[in-house]
Amino acid sequence: MASSSSTTCVPLGNVKSFIINCIRNAGGSEIHGKDIAEVLVSADYRGHFSHGLNRLAMYVNDLQSGITIGDGVPTIEKESEATALVNGNNLLGAVIGKYCMKLAIEKAKKAGVGWVAARNSNHYGIAGYYGLMAAEQGLIGMSMTNTSPLVLGTRAKECTLGTNPIAFVSPTTSSDNFALDMATTTVALGKIEVQHRKGEKMPKGWGADANGEETDDPQKVINGGGLLPLGGAEESGGYKGYGLAMMVEVLCGILSGSQYGANIRKWGTTERTADLGQCFIAVDPSKFFPGFEGRLEDFLQIQRNLEPSDPSKPVLVAGDPERIHMKKCDDMGGIPYPSQVVDFMNKMGEKINVEAMKSVD
């Protein structure tokens, strides 16, 4: 049942079943469908709707077109006690991501550090999911991926970088882990698209026009322009986001032997395989100074207990907004999706003989 005129609340189990069935009916295996469902539902549950159910249609199209392989396993091409190079064999990105982080965790438990680079991969969902996998095992987890070129480097007029996200998750003595999951751009393209649909201006620092000049007009970004790195223009520190995006490219594209920068296919196209590069790191904090988890817990509480500049907005740390959203979902009995998203997905599912998602009664 819709919880409001514009929102439909769907139980997590129902969303997962729907995703699994869609992946299977589109040509993917049941096991791969479960991996995709875990990652996509985790994104929505944590409040990152741009990378959850919203991405399912893209995966279904990739499988149906044959541009992505729906069954099989990644291959280890090179390996040491603490490192590995993995060929994702053009499987669904979440399948490759889970395989690689499990491998990094396994190595970290033996060597103290596990570092896995993957090539020949695809869109893998939220980077934070893989960091959380490590934190659940008492390890520090990091993950990064390169993406299609949508971003203008500082002083450039051509998009040669992706949003190139970075995730860093550390465990504490409680469930309050430090969970940073961020793009190296000021905002995602989706936010600019929303402003364009609403016919509204956007804040400066989000994007630039075809001449590489900062603009508040979404249409100029979408038609020939591009996203700006974290920080916006050079004068406001955008060169720092530019450097971070390039760092991700070094660790993902260059190190793994995958495509990189402007060589990656354009967003939304399927004329060739994506061949994305990804990086997965796990670190065992017990190999360093003792009491890491308790010291981190203390550090997080110091930040949270600071007097806020606005009394109505308490100081948060990375991971808190997600925990707030997860509690909201738990209280509602499901994930509150925009109703049009649920309708769109159900219509897509109908075309491949998948039963519609059922909402909360």
C-alpha positions, 0 to 999 in steps of 0.5 A, spaced: 500 500 500 502 506 498 504 510 504 503 517 501 500 519 494 507 519 491 511 513 495 510 506 495 513 502 501 515 495 499 518 489 504 525 488 503 524 481 501 519 482 496 524 487 492 529 482 493 525 476 490 523 481 484 530 482 482 532 475 482 526 473 478 528 479 473 535 477 473 534 470 471 528 471 466 533 476 463 538 471 462 542 471 468 543 465 473 539 464 480 546 465 484 548 472 480 541 474 481 542 473 489 548 477 488 545 483 485 539 483 489 543 483 495 547 489 493 541 493 490 537 492 496 542 494 500 543 501 497 536 502 497 535 500 504 541 505 506 538 511 502 542 511 496 536 510 491 540 512 485 544 505 485 539 501 488 532 498 484 533 504 480 539 500 476 535 494 475 533 496 468 540 497 466 542 490 468 536 487 465 538 490 458 545 488 459 543 481 460 538 481 454 543 484 449 548 479 451 553 485 452 554 482 459 555 475 461 549 472 466 553 466 468 560 464 470 565 465 475 571 471 475 578 468 474 584 469 478 590 471 473 595 473 478 596 472 486 601 473 492 599 472 499 596 479 500 594 481 492 590 478 486 589 480 479 582 478 477 579 478 471 571 479 472 570 475 465 564 481 463 560 478 469 555 482 472 559 487 477 556 485 483 558 478 482 565 480 481 565 485 487 563 480 492 568 475 489 573 480 490 572 483 496 571 475 499 578 474 496 581 480 499 578 479 506 581 472 506 588 474 504 587 480 510 586 474 515 592 471 513 597 476 511 594 482 515 592 486 508 588 483 502 588 488 496 585 485 489 584 489 483 579 487 478 578 488 470 573 486 465 568 488 470 561 492 470 557 497 474 557 494 481 552 498 485 554 502 491 562 502 493 560 502 500 557 495 500 564 492 499 567 496 505 561 493 509 563 486 507 570 487 510 567 491 517 562 485 518 569 481 519 572 486 523 576 488 518 577 495 515 574 495 508 575 499 502 573 499 495 573 504 489 571 503 481 572 507 475 566 509 471 564 512 464 566 519 463 561 524 465 566 529 469 570 535 467 577 535 470 580 542 472 581 547 467 578 542 461 573 542 456 572 535 455 569 529 460 575 524 461 573 522 468 568 518 471 564 519 478 569 514 481 567 513 488 571 511 494 568 507 500 572 506 507 568 502 512 571 501 519 568 497 525 567 499 532 566 496 538 558 497 536 554 496 530 556 504 529 561 503 524 565 509 520 562 508 513 564 513 508 561 512 501 562 518 496 563 520 489 569 524 487 564 529 484 560 534 488 553 531 486 551 525 482 548 526 475 541 524 477 541 530 481 542 535 476 537 531 471 532 532 477 533 539 477 532 539 469 526 536 470 523 541 475 525 547 471 530 549 476 537 552 477 542 548 481 547 550 486 554 553 483 559 547 483 555 542 481 557 542 473 560 546 467 557 548 460 560 545 454 566 550 455 568 548 461 565 554 465 561 553 472 554 554 471 547 553 475 543 551 468 542 544 468 540 544 461 547 546 459 551 541 463 546 535 460 547 538 453 555 538 452 557 540 459 559 535 464 559 534 472 565 538 476 569 534 481 568 535 488 569 542 490 567 545 484 571 550 480 578 550 481 578 557 485 573 553 490 578 547 491 575 543 485 582 540 483 582 536 490 576 532 487 580 532 480 586 529 484 582 524 488 578 522 481 585 520 478 587 517 484 581 512 483 583 511 476 590 509 478 588 504 483 582 501 478 583 502 471 591 503 470 593 498 476 588 492 473 589 493 466 582 495 464 579 501 460 581 508 463 578 515 463 576 517 456 577 510 453 571 507 457 564 507 454 559 512 454 554 512 460 548 508 457 551 505 451 552 498 450 556 498 443 562 494 447 563 491 453 564 496 459 571 493 462 571 497 468 576 497 473 575 496 481 579 496 487 578 492 493 582 492 500 581 489 507 586 491 513 586 487 519 586 492 525 589 487 530 596 487 526 597 494 529 596 498 535 591 494 540 584 497 541 582 500 534 575 499 535 574 502 542 578 508 540 574 509 533 568 508 537 570 514 542 572 518 536 566 517 533 562 519 539 566 525 540 564 528 534 557 526 535 557 530 542 559 536 539 555 542 540 551 543 533 551 550 529 543 549 528 540 545 534 535 542 530 541 538 526 545 534 530 553 533 528 553 526 524 559 522 522 559 518 516 554 512 516 549 515 521 545 518 515 544 511 512 543 508 519 537 513 520 534 511 513 535 504 515 531 505 522 525 509 518 525 503 513 524 498 519 519 502 522 515 502 515 516 495 514 519 496 507 523 501 503 519 507 501 520 508 493 517 513 489 511 510 486 513 511 479 519 507 480 515 501 482 510 502 477 516 502 472 519 496 474 513 492 475 511 494 467 519 492 466 518 485 470 511 484 466 515 484 459 519 478 462 514 474 465 516 477 472 510 477 478 509 485 480 512 487 487 507 487 493 507 493 497 506 493 505 499 491 507 
